Amino acid sequence: MRKALLPALAAALAAGCGALRTQVRYSPARPVYALAPARLAKVASISFKDSSRGFESAGAGVMLARPFFDTFRDAAREQLAALGVTASGGAGAAVELDLKHAELKRGQGLIAELSATVAYTLRARLPDGASCTQDVTGWASRRDTLAGSPAAQTLEDALGKALDNLGPAVADSCLYSPAPAPGGSGLKIVAPSRGRIDGKLLAVAVGVGRYRDAALAAPSAAEDARAFAAAAKAELGAAGDRVFLLTDADATLADLNKTLGRLIGDRVALDGRVVVYFAGRTARDSRGAVLLPYDADPAYPAETGYPLERLYEELGRLPARVTLVLDAGTIGALPRAPKNLTVLSGAGVTKALLADLRAGNGDLDAAVAAARGKEAR
């Protein structure tokens, strides 16, 4: 009887808290995404549109003190100005931001998970008639401890991520002239494809061929990751800064923690597609397979590696379809995959997958199925 009352009690408490009107605030990222002013098109007008069904609160019991669209419009205008995108009148591009979705959900139980999504579309039309569209999403989650204002904070986090992603969206749009190929070291952003662009696709490629412990060397792993990142652009149509590449010394445990956890969660598009690729060495501990980053100690995989089970959990929480490709030799039994996750695993799967992508005109699902069939034979 007591267990049966818990969900009802939690819902009542949430609804009671929601009787207080909540103020949503926007805190822009610092530093703001850097755009080169010389590459920005002149903007004649900026407008805002609300195509959403209004703010939706599913089980969270939240009432907003101000219409969410008004908060979004003012925050977006502030972020555009910080990026250097301002309307000057006269001849120039017409820019529109269209709010598509704003939702806050609460799971069941006294200590439930809150998740928030804010999605909008950036549209631009240039004086010569050319136009472009970029879909942008911010998603956040946290535990509702019934202390403080976690619901409002979750919605603020999602709004912040959505608008922090406005800079990359502008950089991928027709408002911004093509940037030169990136240089330097660390996390590398792959230049955008010149063909079709899928603004909802996010790809991460990790390849560790050279390890700090030379005995772990995995020949061709870094090269394979580079080839996969290039295919994400050319074959899958991934846009500009939505393809990330980490290789060798730039793929430490800290890099994997940041990229496979926080970065993907920050940049994922609602109902979009995420592709994660890993080539390198693995080990096993008491919980199962562990991906080994550049600085791993194979004698202590639990402490210095990235557990595959944890990766499954991270990817399973995303509001998107996810494909995970593991070219890492014999991994052993794989964890049970979440409903949104498709896994392709096996030594040497990269070559077959890339060939099938080219043959299938960028159909990732068909390429994965074909590669699986070849592995089975």
Secondary structure as UniProt FT lines:
FT   HELIX           2..18
FT   STRAND          21..22
FT   HELIX           37..39
FT   STRAND          43..50
FT   STRAND          56..58
FT   STRAND          63..64
FT   HELIX           68..83
FT   STRAND          93..106
FT   STRAND          112..125
FT   TURN            127..128
FT   STRAND          131..144
FT   HELIX           150..164
FT   HELIX           166..171
FT   TURN            174..175
FT   STRAND          188..189
FT   TURN            199..200
FT   STRAND          201..207
FT   HELIX           214..216
FT   TURN            219..220
FT   HELIX           221..234
FT   TURN            235..236
FT   HELIX           240..242
FT   STRAND          243..247
FT   HELIX           248..250
FT   HELIX           253..257
FT   HELIX           258..263
FT   HELIX           264..267
FT   TURN            270..271
FT   STRAND          272..279
FT   STRAND          282..285
FT   TURN            286..287
FT   STRAND          288..291
FT   TURN            294..295
FT   TURN            298..299
FT   HELIX           301..304
FT   STRAND          306..307
FT   HELIX           308..316
FT   STRAND          320..327
FT   TURN            339..340
FT   STRAND          341..345
FT   TURN            347..348
FT   HELIX           349..359
FT   TURN            360..362
FT   HELIX           364..376
//
